[in-house]
Amino acid sequence: MKRIFVFLAAAVLAGCGVETATTAATAAAAKKQEIEQGKKTMEQMNERIGQAMSQAQDRLQQSDESAGK
């Protein structure tokens, strides 16, 4: 009887460990995906900022050329 109780207790504790490990792995995978998405968003924003700066510089050159004529 004592052995059965010890076996059941060990099985329950092992099950909790597996569930905890699975939960941690799932959370880590979600966090990794979130970080990757954040990097993509940051790259897109940097590209848009670069385009906006280029357009602003083009407009400034055009206005300088118009003012110089």
C-alpha positions in Angstrom: 0.0 0.0 0.0 2.8 2.4 0.9 4.5 1.7 -2.4 1.4 2.4 -4.4 1.0 5.8 -2.6 4.6 6.7 -3.3 4.2 5.7 -6.9 1.0 7.7 -7.3 2.6 10.7 -5.6 5.6 10.5 -7.9 3.4 10.2 -11.0 1.4 13.3 -9.9 4.5 15.3 -9.3 6.0 14.2 -12.6 2.8 15.2 -14.4 3.0 18.7 -12.8 6.5 19.1 -14.0 5.6 18.1 -17.5 2.7 20.6 -17.5 4.9 23.4 -16.2 7.6 22.6 -18.8 5.0 22.6 -21.6 3.6 25.9 -20.4 7.0 27.5 -20.2 7.9 26.2 -23.7 4.6 27.6 -25.1 5.2 31.0 -23.4 8.8 31.1 -24.8 7.6 30.3 -28.3 5.0 33.0 -28.1 7.6 35.5 -26.8 10.0 34.6 -29.6 7.2 35.2 -32.2 6.4 38.5 -30.6 10.0 39.6 -30.7 10.3 38.6 -34.4 7.2 40.5 -35.2 8.5 43.5 -33.3 11.7 43.4 -35.3 9.8 43.2 -38.6 7.7 46.2 -37.5 10.8 48.1 -36.6 12.4 47.4 -39.9 9.3 48.6 -41.7 9.2 51.8 -39.7 12.8 52.5 -40.3 12.2 52.0 -44.1 9.2 54.4 -43.9 11.2 57.0 -42.0 14.0 56.7 -44.6 11.5 57.3 -47.4 9.9 60.2 -45.6 13.3 61.8 -45.0 14.2 61.3 -48.6 11.0 62.9 -49.8 11.5 65.9 -47.4 15.0 66.3 -48.7 13.7 66.2 -52.3 11.1 68.8 -51.5 13.7 71.1 -49.8 15.9 70.9 -52.9 13.0 71.7 -55.2 12.0 74.7 -53.1 15.6 75.9 -53.0 15.8 75.5 -56.8 12.5 77.4 -57.2 13.6 80.2 -54.9 16.9 80.5 -56.7 15.3 81.1 -60.1 
